Amino acid sequence: MIDFNKPYLVGTEYSYIAEAYQQAHISGDGMFTKRSQEYLEDHLGAAKVLLTTSCTHALELAALLLDIQPGDDVIIPSFTFVSTINAFVLRGARPVFADIRPDTLNLDETRLESLITERTKVVVPVHYAGVGCEMDAIQQAANKHNLAVVEDNAHGLFGRYHGKQLGSFGMMATQSFHETKNISCGEGGALVINDPRLVERAEIIREKGTNRSRFFRGMVDKYTWVDVGSSYLPSDILAAVLWSQLEVSEKIQGYRKQVWNFYQENLSAWAEQNQCRLPVIPQHCEQAYHMFYLVLPDLDTRQRFISHLKASQVHAVFHYLPLHLSEMGIKYGGKPGDCPVTEDISDRLVRLPFHNTITPEEQSRVIEAIHTFKF
């Protein structure tokens, strides 16, 4: 079976883990945590980057920093992972589900202003498949209504919009280092803070609500409980694994670009002949090469296509179900027809195997299996 995803080892992970043990510091904020954070700060031009145990926790930390309260509305695309909204619902917010563009599958910025009310506090654009949302228009609408923007950049590390790094537009952004991501430590994430005013409180919340970071910098002679908080720090063992991959990120990204281009070059004619669609990358976007997907003509074809690939020993999968039509989404007022593009795309999209170790031979087998599918 050609796996949809497979964990990737650079080769330095074990030696770095041993080095962390030799430093006698394997809990949070050790040597490898600091290296990883500094790398991401330099790459993104961020005021501060804080590693977290997951992108979900990074989103929760963002919600705490924004003092989300019951009565606040948060606008998110319906076509996203549940973590994007759970972080804000946990604070009492009400989700407002936005539809997506039919081309990039990102939040439809042309519908954004119609969703904004006096209750709206945050907009959370999701850079689907590592292709940038139309951040100029989103930021303009947010500034007009004095809203915070938090980028869910789980797919988009190393992607750019008009030459600027994804994750550097919003007041904050979140990253994922889950095993399915380009750069992975199994489970992990990061909060990217672009507004310097949030840095000190973010450190406090991440340190269980204490001013421990100020203590270690010699700014106070003891630390104590000063705010709400929780424990979002990953072990330095995980950070050691992360650092091993960040060190060779250019190599990883270069290989993923080859994988993406191989699919695109070998499936373009097939897609055109069979009324299917490949990913759309606008000229002003530089994608992160996170995934390769097909949009098939209808749900029945999609289901038969996945079964056909499975019989051919190829593991392909669909993606998000519309959040506004989920059990929880309906409780918040979601109903069929609210997000028609999301509802349509969710039924027709299929993702092909894509990971850091897939070989050209395996990709050729995937393409051969696709070409033998009968519509």
C-alpha positions in Angstrom: 0.0 0.0 0.0 1.3 3.5 -0.9 0.6 5.4 2.3 -1.2 8.7 2.3 1.2 10.0 4.9 4.4 8.6 6.5 6.5 10.0 9.3 9.9 11.3 8.2 13.2 11.1 9.9 16.0 13.4 9.0 18.7 11.4 10.8 19.8 13.7 13.5 16.7 13.3 15.7 18.2 10.6 18.0 21.5 12.4 18.6 19.7 15.7 19.4 17.4 13.9 21.8 20.5 12.4 23.5 22.0 15.9 23.6 18.9 17.2 25.4 19.3 14.6 28.0 23.0 15.4 28.4 21.9 19.0 29.0 19.8 17.7 31.9 16.9 19.7 30.6 14.1 17.8 28.8 11.1 19.8 30.0 9.9 22.9 28.2 11.9 25.9 27.1 15.2 24.0 26.8 18.0 24.5 24.3 16.2 23.1 21.3 12.9 24.9 22.1 14.9 28.2 22.0 16.7 27.3 18.8 13.4 26.4 17.1 11.7 29.6 18.3 14.5 31.8 17.2 14.6 30.1 13.7 10.9 30.8 13.3 11.1 34.3 14.6 13.9 35.1 12.1 12.0 33.4 9.2 8.7 35.1 9.9 9.9 38.4 11.2 7.8 37.8 14.3 8.0 39.7 17.6 7.9 36.3 19.4 7.3 32.7 18.6 6.3 30.3 21.4 6.4 26.6 20.8 3.3 24.8 22.0 2.2 21.2 22.4 -0.1 21.5 19.3 -1.6 24.0 16.9 -4.8 23.5 18.8 -3.1 24.8 22.0 -1.6 27.7 20.1 -5.1 28.7 19.0 -6.4 28.3 22.6 -3.5 30.5 23.7 -4.5 33.1 21.1 -8.1 33.1 22.3 -6.9 33.7 25.9 -4.7 36.5 24.8 -7.7 38.2 23.0 -9.8 37.8 26.1 -12.6 36.1 24.2 -15.8 36.1 26.2 -19.3 34.8 26.0 -21.2 37.0 23.5 -18.2 37.4 21.2 -18.5 36.2 17.5 -15.6 34.6 15.7 -15.6 34.3 11.9 -14.0 31.2 10.5 -14.4 29.2 7.2 -16.7 26.3 7.5 -14.1 24.3 5.5 -11.5 23.8 8.2 -10.5 21.5 11.1 -12.5 21.6 14.2 -9.6 23.0 16.3 -9.8 26.3 14.5 -13.1 27.1 16.2 -12.9 24.9 19.3 -10.3 27.2 20.8 -12.7 30.1 20.7 -15.9 28.2 21.6 -14.1 27.0 24.8 -14.0 30.7 25.8 -17.7 31.1 25.2 -17.6 32.6 21.6 -20.1 31.9 18.9 -18.8 30.6 15.6 -19.9 32.5 12.5 -19.2 30.2 9.5 -18.0 31.8 6.3 -18.0 30.1 2.9 -14.9 29.6 0.8 -13.7 30.6 -2.6 -14.3 28.0 -5.3 -10.7 28.4 -6.6 -8.2 28.3 -3.6 -10.8 26.9 -1.1 -9.8 29.8 1.3 -12.2 32.0 3.2 -14.2 34.1 0.6 -13.1 37.6 1.4 -15.9 39.1 -0.7 -18.4 37.7 1.8 -16.5 38.8 4.9 -18.1 42.2 5.6 -21.6 40.8 5.4 -20.8 38.5 8.3 -19.4 41.2 10.6 -21.6 42.6 13.4 -21.0 44.6 16.6 -20.5 41.2 18.3 -17.6 40.2 16.0 -14.2 40.2 17.6 -11.9 38.0 15.6 -11.5 36.7 12.0 -9.5 33.5 11.5 -8.4 32.9 7.9 -7.1 29.4 7.2 -4.5 29.1 4.5 -5.8 26.0 2.9 -3.2 23.6 1.5 -0.6 26.3 2.2 -2.0 28.8 -0.4 -2.5 32.2 1.0 -5.9 33.8 1.7 -6.5 37.2 0.2 -5.0 38.9 3.2 -5.0 42.4 1.9 -8.8 42.4 1.7 -9.2 40.5 4.9 -6.9 42.8 6.8 -8.7 45.9 5.3 -12.1 44.7 6.5 -10.7 43.8 10.0 -9.0 47.2 10.4 -12.2 48.9 9.3 -14.2 47.2 12.1 -11.4 47.0 14.6 -11.2 43.2 14.6 -8.2 41.0 15.4 -6.9 38.6 12.7 -5.5 35.3 13.8 -4.1 33.3 10.9 -4.5 29.5 11.1 -1.3 28.7 9.2 -1.3 25.0 10.0 -0.7 24.2 6.3 1.2 27.3 5.3 4.7 27.5 6.8 7.1 28.7 4.1 4.2 29.9 1.9 4.0 33.6 0.8 1.3 36.0 -0.3 2.5 38.9 -2.4 6.1 38.0 -1.3 5.3 38.1 2.4 5.4 35.1 4.6 2.1 33.5 5.6 1.8 33.8 9.4 3.2 37.3 9.4 0.0 39.2 8.6 -2.3 38.8 11.5 -2.0 40.0 15.1 -1.1 36.4 15.7 -0.8 33.2 13.7 -0.6 29.5 14.6 1.6 26.7 13.2 1.3 23.0 13.3 4.0 20.4 13.5 1.7 17.4 13.5 3.0 14.3 11.8 1.0 15.1 8.6 2.8 18.5 8.2 5.8 19.4 6.1 7.9 19.9 9.2 6.9 17.6 12.1 7.8 16.4 15.6 4.8 14.1 15.8 2.6 16.5 17.8 3.5 20.1 18.2 2.7 23.7 17.3 3.6 27.3 17.7 2.0 30.6 18.4 3.4 33.4 16.2 3.0 36.8 17.9 3.3 39.7 15.5 2.0 42.4 17.9 4.8 43.1 20.5 2.2 44.2 23.0 1.0 40.6 23.4 4.4 39.0 24.1 4.7 39.4 27.9 1.2 38.2 28.6 1.6 35.3 26.2 4.6 34.2 28.2 2.6 34.4 31.4 -0.4 32.5 30.1 1.9 29.8 28.6 3.7 29.5 32.0 0.5 28.5 33.9 -0.4 32.2 34.6 2.9 32.9 36.4 5.6 35.6 35.7 8.2 32.8 35.6 9.8 34.2 32.4 10.4 37.6 34.0 12.0 35.7 36.9 14.4 33.9 34.7 15.3 37.2 33.0 16.1 38.7 36.4 13.3 41.2 36.2 11.7 40.0 39.5 13.3 38.2 42.5 10.5 35.5 42.6 7.6 34.5 40.4 4.0 34.0 41.3 0.5 33.6 39.9 -0.5 36.8 38.1 -3.0 35.8 35.4 -5.0 32.9 34.0 -3.0 30.3 32.2 -2.2 26.7 31.4 0.7 24.4 30.5 1.3 24.7 26.8 5.0 24.0 26.7 6.2 21.0 24.7 9.1 18.8 26.0 12.5 19.8 24.8 12.7 16.2 23.4 10.0 17.1 20.9 11.7 20.4 20.2 14.9 18.4 19.5 13.0 16.4 16.8 11.5 19.6 15.5 14.9 21.3 15.3 16.4 18.5 13.3 13.8 19.1 10.6 13.9 22.9 10.7 17.6 22.7 10.1 17.0 21.1 6.7 13.7 22.8 5.9 15.0 24.0 2.5 15.8 20.5 1.5 12.4 19.2 2.7 10.6 22.0 0.9 12.6 21.4 -2.3 11.6 17.8 -2.4 8.0 18.5 -1.7 8.0 20.9 -4.6 9.2 18.1 -6.8 6.5 15.8 -5.6 3.8 18.5 -6.2 5.0 19.3 -9.6 5.2 15.6 -10.6 1.5 15.2 -9.8 0.6 18.4 -11.6 2.5 17.7 -14.7 1.2 14.1 -15.0 -2.4 14.8 -14.1 -3.3 18.0 -15.9 -4.4 16.5 -19.2 -6.3 13.7 -17.4 -8.1 16.2 -15.2 -9.1 18.3 -18.2 -10.4 15.3 -20.1 -12.5 14.1 -17.1 -14.0 17.3 -15.8 -11.8 17.2 -12.7 -9.9 20.0 -11.1 -6.4 20.4 -9.8 -5.3 22.9 -7.1 -5.4 26.5 -8.1 -2.3 28.6 -7.1 -2.8 32.4 -7.9 0.2 34.1 -9.4 0.6 36.3 -6.3 0.9 33.3 -4.0 3.8 31.0 -3.4 2.4 27.8 -2.0 3.9 25.8 0.9 3.6 22.4 -1.0 1.6 20.9 1.8 -0.8 18.7 -0.2 -2.1 17.7 -3.6 -5.8 17.2 -4.2 -8.3 16.6 -6.9 -11.8 17.9 -7.1 -14.0 15.2 -8.8 -17.3 15.8 -10.6 -19.6 14.5 -7.7 -19.8 12.6 -4.4 -20.5 9.2 -6.0 -17.5 9.6 -8.3 -15.3 10.6 -5.4 -16.3 7.6 -3.3 -15.8 5.2 -6.2 -12.4 6.9 -7.0 -11.2 6.4 -3.4 -12.3 2.7 -3.5 -10.6 2.2 -6.8 -7.3 3.6 -5.5 -7.6 1.5 -2.4 -8.0 -1.6 -4.6 -4.9 -0.5 -6.4 -3.0 -0.3 -3.1 -3.1 3.5 -3.0 -4.3 5.2 0.1 -6.2 8.5 -0.8 -8.5 10.3 1.5 -11.2 13.1 1.6 -10.9 16.1 3.8 -13.0 18.4 5.9 -16.7 18.0 6.4 -18.6 21.3 6.6 -18.4 22.5 10.2 -21.7 24.4 9.9 -23.5 21.1 9.2 -21.8 19.2 12.0 -23.8 18.3 15.1 -22.2 21.2 17.0 -22.5 23.5 14.0 -26.2 23.0 13.8 -26.5 23.8 17.5 -25.0 27.2 16.6 -27.5 27.8 13.9 -25.8 26.2 10.8 -28.1 24.9 8.1 -27.8 23.5 4.6 -27.2 26.2 2.0 -25.4 28.5 4.3 -22.0 27.8 2.7 -22.8 26.3 -0.7 -19.2 26.2 -2.0 -18.0 24.4 1.2 -20.9 21.9 0.9 -20.1 21.2 -2.7 -16.3 21.0 -2.4 -16.4 18.8 0.7 -18.3 16.1 -1.3 -15.9 16.1 -4.2 -12.3 16.7 -2.9 -9.8 13.8 -2.5 -6.2 14.1 -1.4 -3.4 12.0 -2.9 -0.5 10.5 -1.0 2.0 13.2 -0.2 4.8 13.0 2.2 8.6 13.6 2.5 9.6 10.1 1.6 7.3 9.3 -1.3 9.3 8.2 -4.3 8.9 9.0 -8.0 8.2 5.2 -8.5 5.4 5.4 -5.9 4.0 8.5 -7.5 4.0 6.8 -10.9 2.0 4.0 -9.4 -0.5 6.5 -8.0 -0.8 8.2 -11.4 -1.2 4.8 -13.2 -4.0 3.9 -10.8 -5.7 7.2 -11.4 -5.5 6.8 -15.2 -7.3 3.4 -15.0 -10.3 4.8 -13.2 -13.5 4.5 -15.1 -15.9 7.5 -14.8 
